[in-house]
Amino acid sequence: MFGVLRQRFEAWVTRGQQPARQPVRLERRRIYILPTRQGYAFALLLLVLFLWSINYSNSMGFAFTFLLSAVALNSMWRAHNNLLDLVVRPGGVEPAFAGQDVQFGYRLDNPDPEPRYGVALQWRDRPPCHVDVPARGSATVVLAVPAGRRGRLRPGRLRVQTRFPLGLLQPWSWVEFEQDCLVYPRPRGGRPLPAAMAGGAGSGLGEQGAGSEDYAGFRPYAPGDSPRRIAWKSATRTDHLLVKRFTDQARPELWLDWRLLGTEPVEPRLEQLCQWVLKAESAGCEYGLRLPGREIPPAHGDVQRRRCLEALALFAGGGG
């Protein structure tokens, strides 16, 4: 019940607000403040002390009650100013696979000469991430947002809050950016690479990936590579071993074809193709991808891997 009421209140106060393209400054009209559970308990204590002081006409009781009230009022002013004029900027984000957490980065800028303590960013009901923002400085917050399915993921509204200095009151604000992340299909499936099924005798996966005729650049060293193919001159200039890669004009092309998966549902097909892409890339193969309405020519490297995974993530067609 409380969660439903909170969602309705959040939708009401943020009505008409569009996702921002630019950094958001927390102005007075964007900041709300309410007591915490400790704050309500503190208010009840003040009421009891006040009634006790009236009942016994105790001047020291009145003085103590008013002193505590002044502390609470000063805490409200300090808590509100801890968020006032804070600037929230969206940061970088890397693609992820379905089932993983996407790491959305944000930067908090403090233009004032006073530091901001205990500022937190929160996504939905997940635990908030707290940081201290130095005077005229900035701090970075990374929020983990679960990626349940492939496609584009937007985190939506984020809650900026603080309980500084005493935890009696909690000011908060909501921000939302036009920030999204590409989520690839979950790499899952039990089928071997098509090249392994069609390679024939004496042409295993490693031989097809290496070739022996035309030089085609370098790839990172993998256990099992022949020492004769290691680029020893390049090894003297870098900490990573590189292996010379060759293409074989006579070998068949490695195509990761949608039609090879028969009549399986769309999502299991995409998951199997995603696993094939990762396997072909790690094996150093030249591979291409065929989807209904789209074909990516054979190639190898990070650019090819990203192009294929993006095509799988954004695929919107049906079976075929």
MOLIN-V219274 format. One record per residue. N is the residue number from 1. RES is the residue in three letters. SS is DSSP state (@ for helix, = for strand, . for the rest). PSI is psi in whole degrees, 0 to 359 (* if undefined). BURIAL is + if it has 24 or more other C-alpha atoms within 12 Angstrom, else -. Layout:
n,res,ss,psi,burial
N,RES,SS,PSI,BURIAL
N,RES,SS,PSI,BURIAL
This chain:
n,res,ss,psi,burial
1,MET,.,313,-
2,PHE,@,321,-
3,GLY,@,321,-
4,VAL,@,316,-
5,LEU,@,321,-
6,ARG,@,319,-
7,GLN,@,320,-
8,ARG,@,319,-
9,PHE,@,319,-
10,GLU,@,317,-
11,ALA,@,327,-
12,TRP,@,315,-
13,VAL,@,339,-
14,THR,.,11,+
15,ARG,.,139,-
16,GLY,.,349,-
17,GLN,.,127,-
18,GLN,.,151,-
19,PRO,.,135,-
20,ALA,=,144,-
21,ARG,.,334,-
22,GLN,.,167,-
23,PRO,.,150,-
24,VAL,=,127,+
25,ARG,=,131,+
26,LEU,.,97,+
27,GLU,.,173,-
28,ARG,@,320,-
29,ARG,@,348,-
30,ARG,@,353,+
31,ILE,.,130,+
32,TYR,=,156,+
33,ILE,=,135,+
34,LEU,=,157,-
35,PRO,=,151,+
36,THR,.,181,-
37,ARG,@,320,-
38,GLN,@,326,-
39,GLY,@,319,+
40,TYR,@,320,-
41,ALA,@,322,-
42,PHE,@,320,+
43,ALA,@,321,+
44,LEU,@,321,-
45,LEU,@,318,-
46,LEU,@,321,+
47,LEU,@,316,-
48,VAL,@,316,-
49,LEU,@,322,+
50,PHE,@,315,+
51,LEU,@,323,-
52,TRP,@,319,-
53,SER,@,321,-
54,ILE,@,317,-
55,ASN,@,321,-
56,TYR,@,4,-
57,SER,.,48,-
58,ASN,.,112,-
59,SER,@,326,-
60,MET,@,326,-
61,GLY,@,318,-
62,PHE,@,316,-
63,ALA,@,318,-
64,PHE,@,319,-
65,THR,@,315,+
66,PHE,@,327,-
67,LEU,@,314,-
68,LEU,@,324,-
69,SER,@,319,+
70,ALA,@,321,-
71,VAL,@,318,-
72,ALA,@,318,+
73,LEU,@,319,-
74,ASN,@,324,-
75,SER,@,322,+
76,MET,@,317,+
77,TRP,@,317,-
78,ARG,@,320,+
79,ALA,@,317,+
80,HIS,@,316,+
81,ASN,@,345,+
82,ASN,@,338,+
83,LEU,@,338,+
84,LEU,.,130,+
85,ASP,.,9,+
86,LEU,.,139,+
87,VAL,=,127,+
88,VAL,=,125,+
89,ARG,=,137,+
90,PRO,=,144,+
91,GLY,.,201,+
92,GLY,.,161,-
93,VAL,.,140,+
94,GLU,.,146,+
95,PRO,.,157,+
96,ALA,=,173,+
97,PHE,=,151,+
98,ALA,.,137,+
99,GLY,.,348,-
100,GLN,.,173,-
101,ASP,=,131,+
102,VAL,=,131,+
103,GLN,=,100,+
104,PHE,=,126,+
105,GLY,=,145,+
106,TYR,=,150,+
107,ARG,=,132,+
108,LEU,=,121,+
109,ASP,=,133,+
110,ASN,.,107,+
111,PRO,.,354,-
112,ASP,.,160,-
113,PRO,.,0,-
114,GLU,.,139,-
115,PRO,.,159,+
116,ARG,=,124,+
117,TYR,=,144,+
118,GLY,=,35,+
119,VAL,=,137,+
120,ALA,=,146,+
121,LEU,=,139,+
122,GLN,=,136,+
123,TRP,.,114,+
124,ARG,.,232,-
125,ASP,.,11,-
126,ARG,.,156,-
127,PRO,.,138,-
128,PRO,.,155,+
129,CYS,=,119,+
130,HIS,=,142,+
131,VAL,=,158,+
132,ASP,=,129,+
133,VAL,=,117,+
134,PRO,.,163,-
135,ALA,.,131,-
136,ARG,.,37,-
137,GLY,.,197,-
138,SER,=,163,+
139,ALA,=,152,+
140,THR,=,137,+
141,VAL,=,135,+
142,VAL,=,123,+
143,LEU,=,133,+
144,ALA,=,115,+
145,VAL,=,123,+
146,PRO,=,137,+
147,ALA,.,102,+
148,GLY,.,332,-
149,ARG,.,164,+
150,ARG,.,166,+
151,GLY,=,206,+
152,ARG,=,132,+
153,LEU,=,126,+
154,ARG,=,132,+
155,PRO,.,338,+
156,GLY,.,209,+
157,ARG,.,139,+
158,LEU,=,148,+
159,ARG,=,123,+
160,VAL,=,125,+
161,GLN,=,168,+
162,THR,=,155,+
163,ARG,.,13,+
164,PHE,.,141,+
165,PRO,.,336,+
166,LEU,.,353,+
167,GLY,.,10,+
168,LEU,.,331,+
169,LEU,=,153,+
170,GLN,=,101,+
171,PRO,=,149,+
172,TRP,=,163,+
173,SER,=,162,+
174,TRP,=,138,+
175,VAL,=,150,+
176,GLU,.,134,+
177,PHE,=,158,+
178,GLU,.,62,-
179,GLN,.,129,+
180,ASP,=,172,+
181,CYS,=,145,+
182,LEU,=,129,+
183,VAL,=,119,+
184,TYR,=,158,+
185,PRO,.,156,+
186,ARG,.,124,+
187,PRO,.,104,+
188,ARG,.,140,+
189,GLY,.,156,-
190,GLY,.,8,-
191,ARG,.,144,-
192,PRO,.,168,-
193,LEU,.,143,+
194,PRO,@,324,+
195,ALA,@,325,+
196,ALA,@,331,+
197,MET,@,332,-
198,ALA,@,8,-
199,GLY,.,333,-
200,GLY,.,178,-
201,ALA,.,140,-
202,GLY,.,8,-
203,SER,.,73,-
204,GLY,.,178,-
205,LEU,@,320,+
206,GLY,@,323,+
207,GLU,@,322,+
208,GLN,@,327,+
209,GLY,@,335,+
210,ALA,@,312,+
211,GLY,.,177,+
212,SER,.,8,-
213,GLU,.,293,-
214,ASP,=,132,-
215,TYR,=,134,-
216,ALA,=,27,-
217,GLY,=,202,-
218,PHE,=,161,+
219,ARG,=,159,+
220,PRO,=,148,+
221,TYR,.,139,+
222,ALA,.,144,-
223,PRO,.,133,-
224,GLY,.,348,-
225,ASP,.,146,-
226,SER,.,136,-
227,PRO,@,336,-
228,ARG,@,339,-
229,ARG,@,355,+
230,ILE,=,134,+
231,ALA,.,89,+
232,TRP,@,329,-
233,LYS,@,319,-
234,SER,@,333,-
235,ALA,@,336,-
236,THR,.,343,-
237,ARG,.,356,-
238,THR,.,163,-
239,ASP,.,353,-
240,HIS,.,140,-
241,LEU,.,136,-
242,LEU,=,147,+
243,VAL,=,134,+
244,LYS,=,135,+
245,ARG,=,136,+
246,PHE,=,151,+
247,THR,=,147,+
248,ASP,.,112,-
249,GLN,.,332,-
250,ALA,.,342,-
251,ARG,.,150,+
252,PRO,.,153,+
253,GLU,.,148,+
254,LEU,=,108,+
255,TRP,=,127,+
256,LEU,=,98,+
257,ASP,=,131,+
258,TRP,@,322,+
259,ARG,@,343,-
260,LEU,@,347,+
261,LEU,@,13,+
262,GLY,.,230,-
263,THR,.,25,-
264,GLU,.,155,-
265,PRO,.,165,-
266,VAL,@,309,+
267,GLU,@,315,+
268,PRO,@,326,+
269,ARG,@,314,+
270,LEU,@,322,+
271,GLU,@,319,+
272,GLN,@,318,+
273,LEU,@,322,+
274,CYS,@,317,+
275,GLN,@,321,+
276,TRP,@,318,+
277,VAL,@,314,+
278,LEU,@,321,+
279,LYS,@,315,+
280,ALA,@,322,+
281,GLU,@,316,+
282,SER,@,334,+
283,ALA,.,355,+
284,GLY,.,21,+
285,CYS,.,153,+
286,GLU,.,118,+
287,TYR,=,151,+
288,GLY,=,167,+
289,LEU,=,131,+
290,ARG,=,121,+
291,LEU,=,159,+
292,PRO,.,115,-
293,GLY,.,1,-
294,ARG,=,142,-
295,GLU,=,128,-
296,ILE,=,118,+
297,PRO,=,157,-
298,PRO,=,139,+
299,ALA,=,185,+
300,HIS,.,149,+
301,GLY,.,179,+
302,ASP,@,323,-
303,VAL,@,316,-
304,GLN,@,317,+
305,ARG,@,315,+
306,ARG,@,320,+
307,ARG,@,317,+
308,CYS,@,316,+
309,LEU,@,323,+
310,GLU,@,319,+
311,ALA,@,321,+
312,LEU,@,320,+
313,ALA,@,323,+
314,LEU,.,7,+
315,PHE,.,130,+
316,ALA,.,4,-
317,GLY,.,180,-
318,GLY,.,193,-
319,GLY,.,167,-
320,GLY,.,*,-
